[in-house]
Each structure stands twice: as C-alpha cells, then as structure tokens.
C-alpha cells in the first residue's frame, strides 16, 4: 500500500461488546418456546418459566466466548433448573466450533447456543437433555419467587455495572413513591407491599426515617431517589 493510500485508509474500529448484547436474541429464542423470560434473577443471566404443574424452569448463562467459567456456572445451575442453556457469540474459529465442546455440553446435559449478532439469530448446537442431579430445592424456590415477584423485565441479562432491579427494590420504590412528602404507617402501604413494615424498618437503601413508633417518612436520600414529577399537560389556547 502506498503512503497516500495508508493515510487515506479508514482505521478499523473495535466495538466493545458485553453479555447484554446476547440477551435480546436469547430471550426471544426462549419466548418462542413458551417461556416467560426475565434477566438477572438470583445471579442467573436469564431465567424463563413455562407454566405447568410443576412449572418448567430454564436458565441461560451468557458469555462472549466459551470458557471454563461458563461451564462451572452450568454445573452450579444444574441442581435448581429443569433446563440449562449456555449462549456464546457465534464465531468461525472459536471454541464453540470445537466438536469437543458440544460433546462436553451433552455429557453435562446442558444446551449450547451460538448467537449471530449481525443477523440477530440463535443457532442450537445441542439441546439440553434429561439429567437429574439432586435438586437444590431452596435455590429453586428462590428463583421462582423472585421471577414471580419482579414486575416486568427491568434488568437485561448479563448486566454487571448497574444495580439490579430486584422485586424487593421495586417494592421499596413503590413504598417511597407512596409516602412522598407525607408520613405513613406500614399498614397504609400493605396494598403495595405485603412486607412494607419490614422494608421500612430494615431501611436497606437508606430511604426511610422513623418519625415516631410506627410512623415513617422519607429521608433526604429517599426524597432524592424519587423520579421528577411529570410535566403538567399543556392547555390548548
């Protein structure tokens, strides 16, 4: 290449990806199978529930590439879910193309997905198979409870640098918004959160202050955490 061509060449740009890029296509893949999917449930990147008795619980762990850490995560999850999927970015020469990786996943009883971020598609390299280690029932119950209690899907799977919007935090926010500039008793808030008394007493986020026995108001931090009021609607002339 000539010096002029070198000067005029467009430099390669490198986009730093995170696991959250895999979440939307993996979520869509699981939803197509009838699962209701939410991200970052009890430390799992994505948890899906399919109604039934008992419900079917699937966990998907997301990584940019196939690593030992991803395998170890799968091993940890086997005891509390019915199905496990590992999802990585599709590559031409990465470990996801190594037949030994697929065989390892089959031996573990977990599924392996590759995600093409350009096409926004998911390919199944192997499906999860029936493998029933001794169940971790407390962890399973915790997953089911958190999934059911969380409103909507507020946190993308793979998130690491932002607070996770847990069901508890959602209830605490609802209590704070209801109190506003007033003073309230826990019983005034039980329609928003059955554990309103515990939320106010424990004050995990520093949002609440006890004014007198059984009565609470928002602290300065609590008032600052409230969203700004919505602008008043414009009145037509």
C-alpha positions as CSV (number, residue, x, y, z in Angstrom):
1,X,0.0,0.0,0.0
2,X,1.3,3.5,-0.9
3,X,1.9,6.2,1.7
4,X,-1.1,8.1,0.3
5,X,-3.3,5.0,0.5
6,X,-2.1,4.4,4.0
7,X,-3.0,7.9,5.0
8,X,-6.5,7.7,3.4
9,X,-7.3,4.2,4.8
10,X,-10.2,4.1,7.2
11,X,-8.9,2.7,10.6
12,X,-10.6,-0.4,12.0
13,X,-12.9,0.3,14.8
14,X,-13.4,-2.1,17.6
15,X,-16.7,-2.2,19.4
16,X,-16.5,-3.4,23.0
17,X,-19.3,-5.9,23.5
18,X,-20.9,-7.1,26.7
19,X,-23.0,-10.1,27.6
20,X,-26.1,-7.9,27.4
21,X,-25.9,-7.9,23.6
22,X,-26.8,-11.6,23.7
23,X,-29.8,-11.2,26.0
24,X,-32.4,-10.0,23.5
25,X,-32.0,-12.8,20.9
26,X,-31.7,-15.5,23.6
27,X,-34.8,-14.1,25.3
28,X,-36.7,-14.2,22.0
29,X,-35.5,-17.8,21.4
30,X,-36.8,-18.9,24.8
31,X,-40.0,-17.0,24.5
32,X,-40.7,-18.8,21.2
33,X,-40.7,-22.0,23.3
34,X,-43.3,-20.6,25.6
35,X,-41.1,-19.3,28.4
36,X,-41.7,-16.0,30.2
37,X,-38.1,-14.7,30.5
38,X,-36.6,-12.2,32.9
39,X,-32.9,-11.1,33.2
40,X,-30.6,-11.2,36.3
41,X,-32.7,-13.4,38.6
42,X,-30.7,-14.5,41.7
43,X,-27.4,-14.3,39.9
44,X,-28.6,-16.0,36.7
45,X,-28.3,-14.1,33.4
46,X,-31.7,-15.2,32.2
47,X,-34.5,-17.2,33.8
48,X,-37.5,-18.5,32.0
49,X,-40.7,-20.0,33.4
50,X,-43.1,-22.1,31.4
51,X,-46.5,-22.6,33.1
52,X,-47.3,-26.1,34.3
53,X,-47.6,-28.2,37.4
54,X,-44.9,-28.0,38.4
55,X,-43.6,-25.1,36.2
56,X,-40.7,-25.7,33.9
57,X,-37.7,-23.6,34.8
58,X,-34.9,-22.8,32.3
59,X,-31.7,-20.9,32.9
60,X,-29.5,-19.3,30.2
61,X,-26.0,-18.1,31.0
62,X,-24.4,-15.6,28.6
63,X,-20.8,-15.2,27.7
64,X,-18.9,-13.6,24.8
65,X,-17.0,-16.9,24.3
66,X,-17.0,-20.4,25.6
67,X,-14.9,-20.5,28.8
68,X,-14.3,-22.7,31.8
69,X,-16.2,-20.2,34.0
70,X,-19.2,-20.7,31.8
71,X,-19.1,-24.5,32.3
72,X,-18.7,-24.0,36.0
73,X,-21.8,-21.8,36.0
74,X,-23.7,-24.5,34.2
75,X,-22.7,-27.1,36.8
76,X,-23.8,-24.8,39.6
77,X,-27.2,-24.3,38.0
78,X,-28.0,-28.0,37.2
79,X,-29.5,-28.6,40.6
80,X,-32.1,-25.9,40.5
81,X,-33.4,-25.8,36.9
82,X,-35.1,-28.2,34.5
83,X,-33.0,-27.0,31.5
84,X,-29.8,-25.1,31.2
85,X,-28.5,-23.3,28.1
86,X,-25.1,-21.7,27.5
87,X,-25.1,-19.0,25.0
88,X,-22.0,-17.5,23.3
89,X,-21.3,-15.3,20.3
90,X,-21.0,-17.3,17.1
91,X,-17.5,-17.5,15.7
92,X,-15.7,-19.1,12.8
93,X,-12.7,-20.5,14.7
94,X,-13.7,-20.2,18.4
95,X,-14.3,-22.9,20.9
96,X,-17.9,-23.0,20.0
97,X,-16.9,-24.7,16.7
98,X,-14.9,-27.4,18.5
99,X,-16.8,-30.7,18.5
100,X,-15.4,-31.5,21.9
101,X,-17.3,-28.5,23.4
102,X,-20.6,-29.8,22.1
103,X,-19.8,-33.3,23.4
104,X,-18.9,-31.8,26.8
105,X,-22.3,-30.0,26.9
106,X,-24.1,-33.2,26.1
107,X,-22.3,-35.0,28.9
108,X,-23.3,-32.3,31.3
109,X,-26.9,-32.3,30.0
110,X,-26.9,-28.6,29.0
111,X,-27.8,-26.9,25.7
112,X,-25.4,-24.8,23.7
113,X,-26.5,-21.8,21.7
114,X,-24.5,-19.5,19.4
115,X,-25.8,-16.0,18.7
116,X,-25.1,-14.2,15.5
117,X,-25.3,-10.5,16.5
118,X,-25.3,-9.3,12.9
119,X,-28.4,-11.3,12.0
120,X,-29.8,-11.4,15.5
121,X,-30.3,-15.1,15.2
122,X,-29.7,-18.1,17.6
123,X,-28.4,-21.5,16.5
124,X,-28.8,-24.6,18.6
125,X,-25.6,-26.7,18.7
126,X,-27.1,-29.1,21.2
127,X,-30.2,-29.3,23.2
128,X,-30.4,-29.8,27.0
129,X,-31.0,-33.4,27.8
130,X,-32.7,-35.0,30.8
131,X,-30.1,-35.0,33.6
132,X,-31.4,-35.1,37.2
133,X,-28.8,-34.4,39.9
134,X,-30.1,-34.0,43.4
135,X,-32.3,-31.0,43.4
136,X,-31.4,-27.8,45.2
137,X,-35.0,-27.0,46.3
138,X,-34.3,-23.8,48.3
139,X,-32.5,-22.2,45.4
140,X,-35.3,-23.3,43.0
141,X,-37.9,-21.8,45.3
142,X,-35.9,-18.6,45.5
143,X,-35.7,-18.4,41.7
144,X,-39.4,-19.0,41.3
145,X,-40.3,-16.4,44.0
146,X,-38.0,-13.7,42.6
147,X,-39.2,-14.3,39.0
148,X,-42.9,-14.1,40.1
149,X,-42.4,-11.1,42.3
150,X,-40.4,-8.9,39.8
151,X,-42.7,-6.6,37.8
152,X,-41.8,-6.6,34.1
153,X,-38.2,-7.3,33.0
154,X,-36.3,-4.3,34.3
155,X,-32.7,-5.6,34.1
156,X,-31.1,-7.0,31.0
157,X,-29.3,-10.3,31.4
158,X,-25.6,-10.0,31.5
159,X,-25.6,-6.7,33.4
160,X,-22.7,-6.1,35.7
161,X,-22.3,-2.4,36.2
162,X,-25.7,-1.2,37.3
163,X,-27.9,-2.0,40.3
164,X,-30.2,-5.0,39.7
165,X,-33.8,-4.1,40.0
166,X,-34.9,-6.9,42.3
167,X,-38.5,-7.5,43.4
168,X,-37.6,-6.1,46.8
169,X,-36.2,-2.9,45.4
170,X,-39.3,-2.5,43.3
171,X,-41.5,-2.8,46.4
172,X,-39.3,-0.3,48.3
173,X,-39.6,2.2,45.4
174,X,-43.4,1.8,45.4
175,X,-43.4,2.5,49.2
176,X,-41.2,5.5,48.8
177,X,-43.3,6.9,46.0
178,X,-46.5,6.4,48.0
179,X,-45.0,8.2,51.1
180,X,-43.6,11.2,49.1
181,X,-43.6,14.2,51.4
182,X,-46.1,12.7,53.8
183,X,-45.8,10.5,56.9
184,X,-47.3,7.0,56.8
185,X,-47.6,3.8,58.8
186,X,-46.7,0.4,57.3
187,X,-50.3,-0.7,57.2
188,X,-51.0,2.2,54.8
189,X,-48.6,0.6,52.3
190,X,-49.5,-3.1,52.5
191,X,-51.6,-2.9,49.4
192,X,-48.3,-2.1,47.6
193,X,-46.0,-4.5,49.5
194,X,-47.1,-7.1,52.0
195,X,-43.7,-6.7,53.7
196,X,-44.0,-2.9,53.9
197,X,-43.2,-3.0,57.7
198,X,-40.0,-4.9,57.1
199,X,-39.0,-2.7,54.2
200,X,-39.4,0.5,56.4
201,X,-37.8,-1.0,59.5
202,X,-34.8,-2.5,57.7
203,X,-34.3,0.5,55.5
204,X,-31.8,-1.3,53.2
205,X,-31.4,1.7,50.9
206,X,-31.4,4.5,53.5
207,X,-34.7,6.0,52.1
208,X,-36.8,5.9,55.3
209,X,-36.8,7.6,58.7
210,X,-38.9,6.7,61.7
211,X,-40.7,9.8,63.0
212,X,-42.3,8.1,66.0
213,X,-43.2,4.5,66.8
214,X,-44.9,3.0,63.8
215,X,-44.7,6.1,61.6
216,X,-42.2,6.8,58.8
217,X,-41.2,9.4,56.3
218,X,-38.6,9.7,53.6
219,X,-35.1,10.7,54.4
220,X,-33.2,13.2,52.2
221,X,-31.8,10.2,50.2
222,X,-35.3,8.9,49.8
223,X,-36.7,12.2,48.5
224,X,-33.7,12.4,46.1
225,X,-34.5,8.9,44.8
226,X,-38.0,9.9,43.7
227,X,-38.5,10.4,40.0
228,X,-39.1,14.1,39.0
229,X,-42.8,14.9,38.7
230,X,-44.4,14.6,35.3
231,X,-44.8,17.9,33.4
232,X,-48.3,19.4,33.6
233,X,-50.3,18.8,30.4
234,X,-50.5,21.8,28.1
235,X,-53.8,23.5,27.9
236,X,-55.0,24.4,24.4
237,X,-55.4,28.1,23.8
